[in-house]
């Protein structure tokens, strides 16, 4: 099969398209012909070596955490999927023509959702939902601020928080305020405007999806003993202010992913797609994604 292989840490020139052995399916596994994979920040952070302490890799390696496609084969004991099913999943080695992963990471793609577009969903929707549902666990009526609310993870976190009856503030850059007003949050604040941050009510918790100055800007607005939970590591200074801090990495969950996919299909949750590239254009695709923006970047076979 054709795959995009990373040969060493460094820039995009270390990504090479080449033939790799076809993965074989084992007990409890599902083999999928990949229609599309999406590019996530973790991909270029691994490529650059930013995460080699936390997530070391053995070269050559295939990047890519989420894909959509059609089931080619199922292993023994797999009852929930069959050949031809349209699926999406949070996997490993997604920049390829075929992927094998355990059955419990896969979810069916709703009929009304383009199969290609479904590749944008697994990592970001699960990360956002798990940030709220498994880590923050806010009580009904709590006041929570989500940083990076117009980003894909932020949108999923906001969606999950609203479903729990939480009062949600969308934290964004000043240039994103108008876009953020369309997300259904109870309030929108420009985190790069100290005057606007000062007007925030006291917060029970912060769900941080971007880190850096964005989350540091609101630490003084979190109630003593409040929780700051981040997907990008513990924010500096939070513990010193008497706040509880937690950080986490998302995990596969086919059941929850299926529910989130249905929400996207119904228009309840929207994950924008920015640009699509061919698998052979992985270098250009990562360069484009690394520049930032609110639309997911896809690689299609």
C-alpha positions in Angstrom: 0.0 0.0 0.0 1.0 3.6 -0.4 1.7 5.6 2.8 3.3 8.8 3.9 6.3 7.9 6.0 8.2 10.0 8.5 11.9 9.1 8.3 13.3 11.4 11.0 12.4 14.3 13.2 12.5 17.6 11.4 10.7 19.6 8.7 8.2 18.4 6.1 11.0 17.1 3.8 11.3 14.2 6.1 7.8 13.0 5.0 8.1 10.6 2.1 5.4 8.8 0.1 6.4 5.2 -0.4 5.1 1.6 -0.6 4.7 -0.1 2.8 3.5 -3.6 3.7 -0.2 -4.0 3.8 -1.5 -4.4 7.4 -3.1 -7.7 8.2 -6.3 -8.0 10.3 -6.2 -10.0 13.6 -8.8 -11.1 16.1 -11.1 -8.3 17.2 -9.8 -5.9 14.5 -11.2 -4.2 11.4 -9.3 -3.4 8.2 -10.4 -0.2 6.4 -9.7 1.2 3.0 -9.0 4.9 3.8 -11.0 7.5 2.0 -9.5 10.4 3.9 -7.3 11.2 6.9 -7.2 14.6 8.7 -4.1 16.5 9.8 -4.0 17.5 13.5 -1.4 19.6 15.5 -0.1 16.4 17.2 1.1 15.2 13.7 3.4 18.1 13.1 4.5 18.3 16.7 5.6 14.6 16.5 7.2 15.3 13.1 9.2 18.3 14.5 10.3 16.3 17.6 8.3 18.5 20.0 6.7 15.5 21.7 9.6 13.0 21.6 9.7 12.8 25.4 6.0 12.2 25.8 5.3 10.3 22.5 8.5 8.9 21.1 8.4 7.1 17.8 10.4 4.5 16.0 11.4 5.4 12.5 10.2 4.9 9.9 6.7 5.7 11.1 3.3 6.6 9.6 1.6 9.6 11.2 -2.1 10.3 11.3 -4.7 9.8 14.1 -8.0 9.8 12.4 -9.5 8.4 9.2 -12.7 7.6 7.4 -13.3 4.9 4.9 -14.9 1.6 4.0 -14.5 -1.7 5.8 -12.5 -4.2 3.7 -12.2 -7.1 6.2 -13.1 -7.9 9.8 -11.2 -10.3 12.1 -12.6 -13.1 14.2 -15.1 -12.2 16.9 -16.0 -8.9 15.2 -19.8 -8.7 15.2 -20.6 -5.0 14.8 -19.0 -4.3 11.4 -19.0 -6.0 8.0 -17.3 -5.5 4.6 -18.6 -2.3 2.9 -19.6 -0.4 6.1 -18.7 3.3 6.1 -16.7 4.1 9.2 -14.5 6.6 10.9 -12.1 6.1 13.8 -9.4 7.4 16.1 -6.4 5.2 15.0 -2.7 5.2 14.4 -0.9 5.4 11.0 -3.7 7.1 9.2 -1.7 8.7 6.4 -2.1 5.5 4.3 -4.3 3.7 1.9 -5.4 1.1 4.4 -5.5 1.0 8.2 -6.2 -1.8 10.8 -7.5 -1.0 14.3 -9.5 -2.6 17.0 -13.2 -2.8 16.4 -14.1 -0.7 19.4 -12.4 2.5 17.9 -14.6 2.5 14.8 -18.0 4.2 14.4 -20.4 4.1 11.5 -20.6 7.3 9.5 -24.2 8.6 9.2 -25.7 8.2 5.7 -26.2 12.0 5.3 -22.5 12.7 6.1 -19.9 12.8 3.3 -17.5 9.9 3.9 -14.5 12.2 3.1 -15.7 14.9 5.6 -16.0 12.3 8.4 -12.2 12.1 8.6 -12.3 15.5 10.2 -14.2 14.3 13.3 -12.6 11.5 15.4 -9.7 13.2 17.2 -11.1 16.7 17.7 -14.7 15.7 18.6 -13.6 13.0 21.1 -11.0 15.4 22.6 -13.5 18.2 23.1 -16.2 15.9 24.5 -13.8 14.0 26.8 -12.3 17.3 28.1 -15.8 18.2 29.4 -17.4 14.8 30.2 -14.4 12.9 31.6 -12.1 15.6 33.0 -13.9 18.8 33.8 -17.2 17.2 34.7 -18.9 20.6 35.4 -22.1 20.6 37.5 -25.3 21.9 35.9 -25.3 25.7 36.1 -21.6 26.0 36.5 -19.8 28.8 34.7 -17.1 27.5 32.4 -14.8 29.3 29.9 -13.5 27.4 26.8 -10.3 28.7 25.2 -9.9 28.4 21.5 -13.7 28.0 21.2 -13.8 28.5 17.4 -11.2 25.7 16.9 -12.4 22.2 16.2 -11.7 20.9 19.7 -13.1 24.0 21.3 -16.4 23.6 19.3 -16.8 20.0 20.5 -16.0 21.1 24.1 -18.6 23.9 23.9 -21.2 21.5 22.5 -20.6 19.0 25.2 -20.7 21.6 27.9 -24.0 23.1 26.7 -25.5 19.6 26.7 -24.7 19.4 30.5 -26.6 22.6 31.3 -23.4 24.7 31.8 -23.2 28.4 31.3 -20.4 28.6 28.7 -18.1 31.5 27.8 -16.4 31.2 24.4 -12.8 32.5 24.7 -11.3 33.6 21.4 -9.0 36.2 19.7 -10.5 39.6 19.1 -10.5 38.8 15.3 -12.7 35.7 16.0 -15.4 37.3 18.1 -18.0 37.5 15.4 -17.4 33.9 14.3 -17.7 32.8 17.9 -21.1 34.5 18.4 -22.6 31.8 16.0 -21.6 28.9 18.4 -24.4 29.3 20.8 -22.3 30.2 23.9 -23.8 32.2 26.7 -21.0 34.8 26.2 -18.0 35.6 24.0 -14.8 37.2 25.2 -11.6 38.3 23.4 -8.8 36.8 25.4 -6.3 39.1 23.9 -8.2 42.2 25.2 -7.4 42.7 28.9 -10.3 45.1 29.3 -12.8 42.5 28.0 -11.3 39.8 30.2 -11.7 42.0 33.2 -15.5 42.1 32.6 -15.8 38.3 32.8 -17.8 36.8 35.7 -15.9 34.6 38.1 -15.5 31.2 36.6 -15.9 27.7 38.1 -13.6 26.1 35.6 -11.7 26.6 32.4 -11.5 24.1 29.6 -8.3 24.9 27.7 -7.8 23.8 24.2 -4.9 26.1 23.1 -2.6 26.8 26.1 -0.2 29.7 26.3 -1.3 33.3 26.8 -4.9 32.5 26.2 -5.4 30.4 29.3 -3.0 32.5 31.4 -5.1 35.6 30.7 -8.1 34.2 32.6 -6.5 32.5 35.6 -7.3 35.4 37.8 -11.0 35.0 36.9 -11.2 31.4 38.2 -12.6 31.0 41.7 -10.2 29.8 44.4 -10.1 26.0 44.1 -11.6 26.1 40.6 -10.4 23.6 38.0 -8.3 24.4 34.9 -8.2 21.4 32.6 -6.1 21.5 29.4 -5.4 19.3 26.4 -2.0 20.9 25.9 -0.3 20.5 29.3 -0.6 22.3 32.6 -0.8 26.1 32.3 2.0 27.9 34.1 1.0 29.7 37.3 -2.3 28.0 37.8 -1.4 25.9 40.8 0.4 28.9 42.4 -3.0 30.7 42.3 -4.6 27.9 44.3 -6.3 26.3 41.3 -6.7 22.6 40.6 -5.1 21.6 37.4 -5.4 18.6 35.2 -4.2 17.7 31.7 -5.1 14.7 29.6 -4.8 13.0 26.2 -7.9 11.8 24.4 -8.6 8.1 23.8 -10.6 6.1 21.2 -14.3 5.6 22.0 -16.3 4.3 19.0 -19.6 4.5 20.9 -19.2 8.2 21.8 -17.8 9.0 18.3 -20.9 7.5 16.7 -23.1 9.9 18.8 -20.9 12.9 17.9 -21.1 11.9 14.3 -24.9 11.9 14.5 -24.8 15.4 16.1 -22.7 16.6 13.1 -25.0 15.0 10.6 -28.0 16.8 12.3 -26.2 20.1 12.2 -26.1 20.4 16.0 -22.3 20.4 15.9 -20.2 21.9 13.1 -16.5 21.1 12.4 -15.4 23.3 9.5 -13.2 21.8 6.8 -10.6 24.2 5.4 -8.7 22.5 2.6 -8.3 19.1 1.0 -5.0 17.7 -0.4 -4.1 14.4 -2.1 -2.1 11.9 0.0 0.9 12.6 -2.3 0.7 16.2 -1.2 1.2 15.5 2.5 4.2 17.9 2.7 2.1 20.8 1.4 -0.8 19.8 3.5 1.1 19.8 6.8 2.7 23.2 5.9 -0.7 24.6 5.3 -2.2 23.2 8.5 0.7 24.4 10.5 -0.1 28.0 9.6 -3.3 27.7 11.7 -6.9 28.6 11.0 -10.3 27.1 12.0 -10.8 24.6 9.2 -9.6 21.0 9.3 -7.1 19.9 6.6 -7.8 16.6 4.9 -5.7 14.1 3.0 -7.7 12.1 0.5 -6.8 8.9 -1.4 
